[in-house]
Amino acid sequence: DVQLVQSGAEVKKPGESLKISCQASGYNFASDWIGWVRQRPGKGLEWMGIIDPADSKTRYNPSFQGQVTISADKSINTAFLQWSSLKSSDTAMYYCARRAASTGHYYYYMDVWGRGTTVTVSS
Amino acid sequence: DIQMTQSPSSLSASVGDRVSFTCRANQTIINFLNWYQHKPGTAPKLLMYAASTLHGGVSSRFSGSGSGTDFTLTISDLQPDDFATYYCQQDFSIPFTFGPGTRVDL
């Protein structure tokens, strides 16, 4: 089965750093981009950015550029989302998802999702 | 950035109803529009891509239409499992923004 397994819930203090992970299995990790999506408590989904695991090329939502870093290690089929200095406003659920393509690679969509990592930032 | 809006923000319905809700982009996205279903405590689920193409394994009670800037998701014969929040997402240009969602309540 194709799946994305995300790392466990985190509780951090403001100013701390954090790196969460998303491990893929059941498909060629390097063949599809991985995206990250944020959901703050009681709010909707926000598209943060994507990475091509084949060459670690990234594209960010300008709203998140400079606030987070997306990376990947194709040797362990894992994508990462990291913060160097967390804020309370980073408290949210974070999902990773595979950005797959339709036949012919014309349409793209997020077809496989991880179950999410809850990040709580509180003093 | 392309801004996505959805209406209504929530609606109440009963099992067996047919419901429709809309998604609008502030510029043309042709038909690069995906729909997702999201329930609390679970991962979002892809329903449809290319505005009207059902993703594999998704019930045919779901249908989508639209092109350009205006899109509609329709659920026929609403089932208990369909009560959720539905998000549209444009995949036309980065950032691939989501709409704010439509919550379907019992």
Chai-1 contact restraints between the chains, C-beta under 6 A:
chainA,res_idxA,chainB,res_idxB,connection_type,confidence,min_distance_angstrom,max_distance_angstrom,comment,restraint_id
A,G44,B,P100,contact,1.0,0.0,6.0,A-B,restraint_1
A,G44,B,G101,contact,1.0,0.0,6.0,A-B,restraint_2
A,L45,B,Y87,contact,1.0,0.0,6.0,A-B,restraint_3
A,L45,B,F98,contact,1.0,0.0,6.0,A-B,restraint_4
A,W47,B,P95,contact,1.0,0.0,6.0,A-B,restraint_5
A,W47,B,F96,contact,1.0,0.0,6.0,A-B,restraint_6
A,W47,B,T97,contact,1.0,0.0,6.0,A-B,restraint_7
A,R59,B,I94,contact,1.0,0.0,6.0,A-B,restraint_8
A,N61,B,P95,contact,1.0,0.0,6.0,A-B,restraint_9
A,Y107,B,Y49,contact,1.0,0.0,6.0,A-B,restraint_10
A,Y107,B,A50,contact,1.0,0.0,6.0,A-B,restraint_11
A,Y108,B,D91,contact,1.0,0.0,6.0,A-B,restraint_12
A,Y109,B,N34,contact,1.0,0.0,6.0,A-B,restraint_13
A,Y109,B,L46,contact,1.0,0.0,6.0,A-B,restraint_14
A,Y109,B,Y49,contact,1.0,0.0,6.0,A-B,restraint_15
A,D111,B,L46,contact,1.0,0.0,6.0,A-B,restraint_16
A,W113,B,A43,contact,1.0,0.0,6.0,A-B,restraint_17
A,W113,B,P44,contact,1.0,0.0,6.0,A-B,restraint_18
A,R115,B,A43,contact,1.0,0.0,6.0,A-B,restraint_19
